[in-house]
Amino acid sequence: MSRAGYACAVAVLLGVSSMTAFGEQRGDDGPGADIRAWEAFMNAARDAGSEFLRRYPQGEQSDRAEALLYLSQQLAGSVQLTLADQDRDLPLLRLGATNIGKWGLDGADARYLGAALDPAGRYRLSGQLGTARLTAVQVVTDHPVYAAHGSLSDAALGTPGSEVSVLLAPERPADWQGAWLPLPAQANRLVIREYFGDWASESPAHWRLERLDTAATPAPLPDLAGAAASLANVQARFEHRLHIWMPWLERTRERSTNTLVPLGPGGQGLANNVYGEGWFRLADDEVLLIEFDSPQAALWSLQLGNRWWESLDYIHRTGSVNGDQAIADGDGRYRIVVADRDPGYANWLDTGGHREGAMMYRFQNSRNAPLPAVRLLKRGALDAAMPRDAARIDAAQRAQQIALRRAHAHRRWSP
């Protein structure tokens, strides 16, 4: 939203005309102004959510139910991001998507951390690296238009378990000998991604971000105009987050049903990432069989998402699979079954009862890009399509898979 747009939004929230907001007259700060500002904000959020539901109607009751939760989580995320942006002297790293707060088909193997940045500031990121398969530190612009800037990953940060220190500043000081990430004028956020391959053993890093060029100072008491401006920022973020992925998803549904297509390098912190996407749409008696040769990658993964581009459950269910978790067949190829019921094969992407949704593959630091082949099959034809040596799994072994996922969730997301 433009500066003028914010001013108009503030004016609406304060109950005054936009002309008054741009003029010299005082805003509404009399008795009841706080109530009027709050009611205006809530009405605006209500209207934005209702308009979203009308624009993207869905047939399945479960999809409509998830849409309501999607709205609530995006509003909550918009509040947190807006308030965090207000104190850039104390840039606290906060967890991103976990089992809540999902957005933009969050990676099932990833731990996300983020903090607001002042592009004119100087910061030090320090800590001890964990044993994640891949780690990437990146400077981005996350609002109002997302843009990726500089990044460091893997060897540029250090070896697993080593101490790390990265300077973030507009210019590199002449006496700084360590790692440096430039802060372009439009940057406003630091993003850390840690990708885990072996969920049984790999552990996250410990990080600290501190500002060097100014001391943290207490914020002054807010006034009504400032509080209303914050609410306007929340509302702008909320509407942006609601709609940003929807055109993409509509195109994917139209063009890539029951297939996977390459997207090319993702530019999200690693030099050689390869991405591909598709859309599954299954009747009750249908499954998908995905086949591919193992990519020459540090880590590869396949996962499912819902109609709002939130990852499907990969903690209590197998909504994702990676190269460490999957079992190759005797010919060296991987075969992954997408189905709503356990097919009895080890490599299962569980749709969790969804009739349709998103698919994505990620090849991290990949030196090649094999395109997975997708076949739509009747459930009864699956066994004939699988090799005789395909790894099978019983209920007890599946329960062990899920127990490992739950244990890793505690390790990945605990404070």
C-alpha positions as CSV (number, residue, x, y, z in Angstrom):
1,M,0.0,0.0,0.0
2,S,1.3,3.5,-0.9
3,R,1.9,6.2,1.7
4,A,-1.2,7.9,0.6
5,G,-3.1,4.7,0.9
6,Y,-1.9,4.3,4.5
7,A,-3.0,7.9,5.2
8,C,-6.4,7.2,3.9
9,A,-6.7,4.0,5.9
10,V,-5.7,5.9,9.0
11,A,-8.3,8.4,8.3
12,V,-11.0,5.8,7.9
13,L,-9.9,4.1,11.2
14,L,-10.0,7.4,13.0
15,G,-13.4,8.3,11.6
16,V,-12.3,11.4,9.7
17,S,-12.3,12.2,6.0
18,S,-9.2,11.6,3.9
19,M,-9.0,15.3,3.2
20,T,-8.8,16.0,6.9
21,A,-6.1,13.4,7.2
22,F,-4.0,15.3,4.6
23,G,-4.9,18.7,5.8
24,E,-4.1,20.6,9.0
25,Q,-7.2,19.8,10.9
26,R,-6.8,17.6,14.0
27,G,-8.1,14.0,13.8
28,D,-10.7,12.5,16.0
29,D,-9.2,12.1,19.4
30,G,-12.2,12.9,21.5
31,P,-14.3,10.6,23.8
32,G,-15.0,7.3,22.1
33,A,-12.3,7.7,19.4
34,D,-10.6,4.5,20.5
35,I,-13.9,2.6,20.1
36,R,-14.5,4.1,16.7
37,A,-11.0,3.2,15.5
38,W,-11.3,-0.4,16.8
39,E,-14.7,-0.9,15.2
40,A,-13.5,0.5,11.9
41,F,-10.6,-1.8,11.9
42,M,-12.7,-4.9,12.7
43,N,-15.2,-3.9,10.1
44,A,-12.5,-3.6,7.5
45,A,-11.0,-7.0,8.4
46,R,-14.5,-8.5,8.3
47,D,-15.2,-7.1,4.9
48,A,-11.8,-8.2,3.5
49,G,-12.3,-11.8,4.8
50,S,-15.9,-11.9,3.4
51,E,-14.8,-10.6,0.1
52,F,-12.0,-13.3,0.0
53,L,-14.5,-16.1,0.7
54,R,-16.8,-14.8,-2.0
55,R,-14.0,-14.5,-4.6
56,Y,-12.7,-18.0,-4.0
57,P,-15.7,-20.3,-3.3
58,Q,-14.9,-24.0,-2.8
59,G,-17.2,-27.0,-3.0
60,E,-15.8,-29.2,-0.3
61,Q,-16.9,-28.4,3.3
62,S,-13.3,-29.2,4.6
63,D,-11.9,-26.6,2.1
64,R,-14.3,-24.0,3.3
65,A,-13.5,-24.8,6.9
66,E,-9.8,-24.4,6.2
67,A,-10.5,-21.1,4.5
68,L,-11.9,-19.8,7.8
69,L,-8.8,-20.9,9.7
70,Y,-6.6,-19.5,6.9
71,L,-8.2,-16.1,7.4
72,S,-7.7,-16.1,11.2
73,Q,-4.1,-17.2,10.9
74,Q,-3.2,-14.6,8.3
75,L,-4.8,-11.9,10.5
76,A,-2.8,-13.1,13.5
77,G,0.4,-13.1,11.4
78,S,-0.3,-9.6,10.2
79,V,-0.7,-8.4,13.7
80,Q,2.6,-10.0,14.8
81,L,4.6,-8.8,11.9
82,T,3.3,-5.2,12.2
83,L,4.1,-4.9,15.9
84,A,7.5,-6.5,15.5
85,D,8.4,-4.0,12.8
86,Q,7.9,-1.2,15.3
87,D,10.9,-2.0,17.4
88,R,13.8,-2.5,15.0
89,D,16.3,-1.6,17.7
90,L,15.6,-4.9,19.3
91,P,15.4,-7.4,16.4
92,L,14.2,-10.6,18.0
93,L,14.2,-13.7,15.8
94,R,10.8,-15.3,15.8
95,L,9.7,-18.7,14.5
96,G,7.8,-18.7,11.3
97,A,5.5,-21.5,10.1
98,T,5.1,-24.4,12.4
99,N,2.0,-26.5,12.7
100,I,0.2,-23.1,12.6
101,G,1.0,-19.9,10.8
102,K,1.5,-21.7,7.4
103,W,1.7,-19.7,4.3
104,G,3.1,-20.0,0.7
105,L,3.4,-23.8,0.9
106,D,5.9,-23.7,3.8
107,G,8.6,-26.4,3.4
108,A,8.0,-29.5,5.5
109,D,11.7,-29.9,6.1
110,A,12.3,-26.3,7.1
111,R,12.6,-24.3,10.3
112,Y,12.0,-20.6,9.6
113,L,13.2,-17.7,11.7
114,G,12.7,-14.0,10.9
115,A,13.3,-10.5,12.3
116,A,12.5,-7.0,11.2
117,L,15.5,-4.9,9.9
118,D,16.2,-1.2,9.5
119,P,18.1,-1.1,6.1
120,A,20.2,1.8,7.5
121,G,21.3,-0.2,10.5
122,R,24.2,-2.5,11.4
123,Y,23.5,-5.9,12.9
124,R,25.4,-8.9,14.0
125,L,24.0,-12.4,13.6
126,S,25.8,-14.9,15.8
127,G,25.4,-18.2,17.4
128,Q,26.2,-21.9,16.9
129,L,25.2,-23.8,13.8
130,G,23.2,-27.0,14.3
131,T,23.4,-30.1,12.2
132,A,20.7,-29.3,9.7
133,R,21.4,-30.5,6.2
134,L,21.3,-27.0,4.8
135,T,21.2,-23.6,6.3
136,A,20.6,-20.3,4.5
137,V,20.5,-16.7,5.8
138,Q,18.9,-14.1,3.5
139,V,17.9,-10.5,3.5
140,V,14.5,-9.8,1.9
141,T,11.8,-7.2,1.4
142,D,8.6,-8.9,2.7
143,H,6.1,-6.1,2.3
144,P,4.4,-4.6,0.4
145,V,6.1,-6.5,-2.5
146,Y,8.3,-9.5,-1.8
147,A,11.9,-9.4,-3.1
148,A,14.9,-11.5,-2.3
149,H,18.3,-9.9,-1.9
150,G,21.7,-11.2,-0.7
151,S,22.1,-14.6,1.0
152,L,24.7,-16.8,2.6
153,S,24.5,-20.6,3.0
154,D,26.4,-23.7,4.1
155,A,30.2,-23.3,3.8
156,A,29.9,-19.5,3.8
157,L,28.5,-19.7,7.3
158,G,30.7,-22.5,8.7
159,T,30.6,-26.2,9.5
160,P,28.0,-28.0,11.6
161,G,28.4,-27.2,15.2
162,S,30.7,-24.2,14.6
163,E,30.3,-20.7,15.9
164,V,29.0,-18.2,13.3
165,S,29.2,-14.4,13.1
166,V,27.7,-12.5,10.2
167,L,27.6,-8.7,9.8
168,L,24.6,-7.1,8.2
169,A,25.1,-3.5,7.1
170,P,24.7,-1.3,4.0
171,E,28.5,-1.2,3.6
172,R,31.2,-3.6,4.7
173,P,33.6,-1.9,7.2
174,A,37.2,-2.0,6.2
175,D,38.2,-3.7,9.4
176,W,35.6,-6.5,9.2
177,Q,37.1,-9.8,8.2
178,G,34.1,-12.1,8.7
179,A,31.0,-12.9,6.7
180,W,29.0,-9.9,5.5
181,L,25.5,-9.5,4.1
182,P,24.7,-6.1,2.4
183,L,21.5,-4.3,3.4
184,P,20.0,-2.7,0.3
185,A,17.8,0.4,0.9
186,Q,14.6,-1.5,0.3
187,A,15.4,-4.5,2.6
188,N,13.3,-4.8,5.8
189,R,13.6,-8.4,7.0
190,L,16.1,-11.2,7.8
191,V,15.0,-14.8,7.1
192,I,16.9,-17.9,8.3
193,R,16.0,-21.3,6.8
194,E,17.3,-24.6,8.2
195,Y,16.4,-27.7,6.2
196,F,16.4,-31.1,7.9
197,G,17.0,-34.4,6.0
198,D,17.4,-36.9,8.8
199,W,14.6,-36.0,11.2
200,A,15.8,-38.6,13.7
201,S,19.2,-36.9,14.4
202,E,19.6,-33.5,12.9
203,S,19.1,-30.5,15.3
204,P,18.6,-26.8,14.8
205,A,21.1,-24.0,15.4
206,H,21.1,-21.4,18.2
207,W,20.9,-17.8,16.9
208,R,21.1,-14.3,18.2
209,L,20.6,-11.0,16.3
210,E,21.6,-7.7,17.8
211,R,21.8,-4.2,16.5
212,L,25.2,-2.5,16.7
213,D,24.7,1.1,15.6
214,T,22.1,2.2,18.2
215,A,21.1,1.2,21.7
216,A,17.6,-0.1,22.2
217,T,15.4,2.6,23.7
218,P,11.9,2.4,25.2
219,A,9.1,3.4,22.8
220,P,7.1,6.5,23.8
221,L,3.6,6.1,24.9
222,P,1.3,5.7,21.8
223,D,-1.3,8.2,20.8
224,L,-4.5,7.4,19.0
225,A,-3.2,8.4,15.6
226,G,-0.2,6.2,15.9
227,A,-2.2,3.2,17.2
228,A,-4.7,3.7,14.3
229,A,-1.8,3.8,11.8
230,S,-0.6,0.5,13.2
231,L,-4.1,-1.0,12.7
232,A,-4.0,0.4,9.1
233,N,-0.7,-1.4,8.5
234,V,-2.2,-4.6,9.9
235,Q,-5.1,-4.3,7.6
236,A,-2.9,-3.7,4.6
237,R,-0.7,-6.7,5.4
238,F,-3.8,-8.9,6.0
239,E,-5.3,-8.2,2.6
240,H,-1.9,-8.6,0.9
241,R,-1.3,-12.0,2.5
242,L,-4.8,-13.3,1.8
243,H,-4.6,-12.8,-2.0
244,I,-0.9,-13.0,-2.9
245,W,-0.9,-16.7,-3.8
246,M,-4.4,-17.1,-5.2
247,P,-3.7,-16.2,-8.9
248,W,-0.7,-18.6,-8.9
249,L,-2.9,-21.4,-7.4
250,E,-5.7,-20.8,-9.9
251,R,-3.2,-21.1,-12.8
252,T,-1.7,-24.2,-11.3
253,R,-5.2,-25.9,-10.9
254,E,-6.0,-25.1,-14.5
255,R,-2.7,-26.1,-16.1
256,S,-1.1,-28.8,-14.0
257,T,-3.7,-31.2,-12.7
258,N,-2.3,-34.6,-11.8
259,T,1.1,-33.7,-13.2
260,L,4.3,-31.9,-12.1
261,V,6.0,-29.2,-14.0
262,P,9.4,-27.5,-13.4
263,L,9.6,-24.0,-12.0
264,G,13.4,-23.5,-12.3
265,P,15.7,-22.0,-9.8
266,G,13.9,-20.5,-6.8
267,G,16.5,-17.9,-5.7
268,Q,15.7,-18.4,-2.0
269,G,19.1,-18.5,-0.5
270,L,20.7,-21.5,-2.2
271,A,22.5,-21.2,-5.5
272,N,21.1,-24.3,-7.2
273,N,17.6,-24.9,-5.9
274,V,15.2,-26.5,-8.3
275,Y,11.5,-26.4,-7.8
276,G,8.5,-28.0,-9.5
277,E,4.8,-27.9,-8.8
278,G,1.5,-29.5,-9.7
279,W,-2.1,-30.1,-8.5
280,F,-3.6,-33.4,-7.4
281,R,-7.3,-34.1,-8.0
282,L,-8.4,-37.6,-7.0
283,A,-11.7,-39.5,-7.0
284,D,-12.4,-41.9,-4.1
285,D,-11.0,-44.9,-6.1
286,E,-7.9,-43.1,-7.5
287,V,-4.3,-42.6,-6.5
288,L,-1.2,-40.9,-8.1
289,L,2.1,-42.7,-8.6
290,I,5.1,-40.3,-8.8
291,E,8.3,-41.8,-10.2
292,F,11.7,-40.3,-10.6
293,D,15.5,-40.9,-10.5
294,S,17.2,-39.6,-7.4
295,P,18.5,-36.1,-8.1
296,Q,22.1,-35.2,-7.4
297,A,21.0,-32.9,-4.6
298,A,22.0,-32.2,-1.0
299,L,18.3,-32.8,-0.1
300,W,15.2,-33.5,-2.1
301,S,11.6,-33.5,-1.0
302,L,8.0,-33.9,-2.2
303,Q,5.0,-32.5,-0.3
304,L,1.3,-31.7,-0.5
305,G,-0.6,-28.5,0.3
306,N,-4.3,-27.5,0.5
307,R,-6.2,-25.1,-1.7
308,W,-4.8,-22.1,0.3
309,W,-1.2,-23.1,-0.2
310,E,-0.7,-24.3,3.3
311,S,1.3,-27.5,3.8
312,L,-0.7,-30.6,4.6
313,D,0.0,-32.2,8.0
314,Y,3.5,-33.6,7.9
315,I,3.8,-34.2,11.7
316,H,0.7,-36.5,12.5
317,R,0.5,-37.7,8.9
318,T,2.9,-38.2,6.0
319,G,2.1,-35.1,4.0
320,S,5.7,-34.9,3.0
321,V,8.6,-37.2,2.1
322,N,12.3,-36.4,1.6
323,G,15.4,-38.3,0.3
324,D,16.3,-39.5,3.7
325,Q,12.8,-40.8,4.5
326,A,12.0,-42.4,1.2
327,I,13.2,-45.9,0.1
328,A,14.4,-46.5,-3.4
329,D,13.3,-49.5,-5.4
330,G,15.7,-52.1,-6.7
331,D,16.1,-50.2,-10.0
332,G,17.3,-47.1,-8.1
333,R,14.1,-45.1,-8.8
334,Y,11.8,-43.6,-6.2
335,R,8.1,-44.3,-6.4
336,I,5.8,-42.2,-4.2
337,V,2.1,-42.9,-3.8
338,V,-0.3,-40.0,-3.3
339,A,-3.5,-41.4,-1.7
340,D,-6.1,-40.7,1.0
341,R,-5.6,-44.1,2.6
342,D,-2.5,-46.0,3.5
343,P,-1.5,-48.0,0.4
344,G,0.8,-50.3,2.3
345,Y,3.9,-48.9,0.6
346,A,6.6,-47.1,2.5
347,N,6.6,-44.0,0.3
348,W,3.2,-42.5,0.9
349,L,2.0,-38.9,0.6
350,D,-1.1,-38.8,2.7
351,T,-3.8,-36.4,1.3
352,G,-5.5,-36.3,4.7
353,G,-8.9,-36.7,3.1
354,H,-8.4,-33.8,0.7
355,R,-9.8,-34.5,-2.8
356,E,-7.5,-32.0,-4.4
357,G,-4.6,-29.7,-3.5
358,A,-1.1,-28.5,-4.3
359,M,2.0,-30.6,-4.9
360,M,5.6,-29.3,-4.9
361,Y,9.1,-30.8,-5.2
362,R,12.3,-29.2,-4.0
363,F,15.8,-30.3,-5.0
364,Q,18.2,-28.3,-2.7
365,N,21.6,-27.5,-4.1
366,S,20.9,-29.8,-7.0
367,R,23.3,-30.5,-9.8
368,N,20.6,-31.9,-12.1
369,A,16.8,-31.6,-12.4
370,P,15.1,-34.9,-13.2
371,L,11.4,-34.3,-13.9
372,P,9.1,-36.6,-11.8
373,A,6.6,-38.6,-13.9
374,V,3.0,-38.7,-12.6
375,R,0.4,-41.4,-13.4
376,L,-3.2,-41.4,-12.3
377,L,-4.3,-44.9,-11.4
378,K,-7.3,-46.7,-10.0
379,R,-6.5,-47.9,-6.5
380,G,-6.9,-51.5,-7.6
381,A,-4.3,-51.1,-10.3
382,L,-1.5,-49.8,-8.0
383,D,0.0,-53.1,-7.1
384,A,0.5,-54.0,-10.8
385,A,2.2,-50.7,-11.4
386,M,4.7,-51.1,-8.6
387,P,7.8,-53.3,-8.8
388,R,7.8,-56.5,-6.8
389,D,10.6,-55.3,-4.6
390,A,8.9,-52.0,-3.7
391,A,9.2,-51.5,0.1
392,R,6.0,-52.2,2.0
393,I,5.1,-51.2,5.5
394,D,2.7,-52.4,8.1
395,A,0.6,-50.4,10.6
396,A,3.2,-50.7,13.4
397,Q,6.0,-49.4,11.1
398,R,3.8,-46.6,10.0
399,A,3.2,-45.6,13.6
400,Q,6.9,-45.6,14.1
401,Q,7.3,-43.2,11.2
402,I,4.7,-40.8,12.7
403,A,6.3,-41.1,16.2
404,L,9.7,-40.0,14.7
405,R,8.0,-37.0,13.0
406,R,6.4,-35.9,16.3
407,A,9.7,-36.2,18.2
408,H,11.4,-34.1,15.5
409,A,8.7,-31.4,15.7
410,H,9.6,-30.9,19.4
411,R,13.3,-30.6,18.6
412,R,12.8,-28.3,15.6
413,W,10.4,-25.8,17.2
414,S,11.2,-25.8,20.9
415,P,12.7,-22.6,22.3
